[in-house]
Amino acid sequence: MKDQRDQNIPYKIYLNENEMPKAWYNVRADMKKKPAPLLNPQTLEPMKFEELRPVFCDELIKQELDDTTAYFEIPQEIRDFYKMFRPSPLIRAYCLEEKLQTPAKIYYKFEGNNTSGSHKLNSAIAQAYYAKKQGLKGITTETGAGQWGTALSMASAYLGLDCQVYMVKCSYEQKPFRREVMRTYGAKVTPSPSDKTEVGRKILQEHPGTSGSLGCAISEAVEAATNQEGYRYVLGSVLNQVLLHQSIIGLECKVALDKYGIKPDMIIGCAGGGSNLGGLISPFLGEMLRGEADYELIAVEPASCPSLTRGKYAYDYCDTGKVCPLSKMYTLGSNFIPSSSHSGGLRYHGMNSVLSEAYDQGLMKAVSVEQTRVFEAAQEFAKVEGILPAPESSHAIRVAIDEALKCKETGEEKTILFGLTGTGYFDMMAYGKFNDGEMSDYIPTDEELEKSFATLPKIEK
Ligand SMILES: *Cc1c(COP(=O)(O)O)cnc(C)c1O
């Protein structure tokens, strides 16, 4: 039966409501070398508060630009909303350990216990709250597969805000379920590129028949926000404010682990734009930066969209239409679009600037994995742990299993913590491909990447 060595540690470690963190943690405050600032694409000077105001909500800009305040109090209203689905459980993967016959101890933090099915609701409610507090009418955003759009629709419905979502066209057509969840919560969903915006019309003219990309949808959502009185644009990943809100994941982990005197050796998370991973590792990275502890931090990305492992650390556009500020990050170039055979999510061309800087400083490692191996791990995990994981989350599962198997070889009893960001109920087309043996692994060639790097803006900073 189950491992008897840890009989004092339950399968699920739950926190009480009053043990929930009351402030988010901003890891930038503890970084000696700060992430590079956002630049104005015209002047190439660091973006100022005033310049960002037409696009973003005031409080969120303050959070975005603040590299020194370590803790931001979580407003009571947001904490109350969090209580509907938080604290999320930290689970000891006893059954997976048993299956793998590994001496490693595996824990995962499960963020899929809400209708949106992922961690994105942690930041969606925060962003919607600050928009509401500013007296805005509504918010605009983009969504790829639809997780972020769903989370934002839920948060907007709760607060009575109008929510307009530009959804990447191929997902809009191929993933009707999330689209309808969003509409049920009252959001207006538009396939992108659309003819509703100038940038959408331009992209359609240059690439007729395109099935869209996140980069295009971002450009459209930004334009829609600036063109309507009382609207602002919000983003579900990549930005530092999102990392800040997602720190709730890591902070809760810390409290739960400390309660049982557990110290992880290794912390693993999947990386798309970097928000769940950044949130999970933030308090641990903070300890490393303050010289209090050491951890092995691992970002896992798809081999078909390898921004950390094969990208360049450079200033780049965050969107295809080049309307957003420039961000210094590990990037594949804003024109990069992963192969259409890729169904595992995590498709963004760049990476959050805190994680990019941490990776550049050697504080974090990165590995890339091919999607068939990701789905193999998902299936193995689902069979023994019961949860049907999102393809994105399964990148982290893959590497957690690989590391646990290494421990089996060496006999090391490492403690592994990974982030299980969500459930995969809306990803059954991808699972179907996998089950039919029709999933292929696409890895971009160096030539393809070079072509995309050639479009990076030439900025010596
Ligand atoms: C959006 C999403 C991700 C990736 O986004 P990050 O910002 O990198 O965290 C991972 N898992 C799930 C379930 C998601 O919905």
The ligand as an ORCA input file, in Angstrom:
! r2SCAN-3c Opt
* xyz 0 1
  C      -2.585     29.676    -19.371
  C      -2.198     28.409    -18.779
  C      -0.845     28.064    -18.583
  C       0.302     28.909    -19.049
  O       0.357     30.233    -18.669
  P       1.460     30.821    -17.706
  O       1.227     32.274    -17.714
  O       2.798     30.430    -18.255
  O       1.219     30.217    -16.392
  C      -0.562     26.873    -17.964
  N      -1.528     26.031    -17.566
  C      -2.834     26.320    -17.741
  C      -3.860     25.339    -17.274
  C      -3.209     27.514    -18.332
  O      -4.501     27.795    -18.507
*
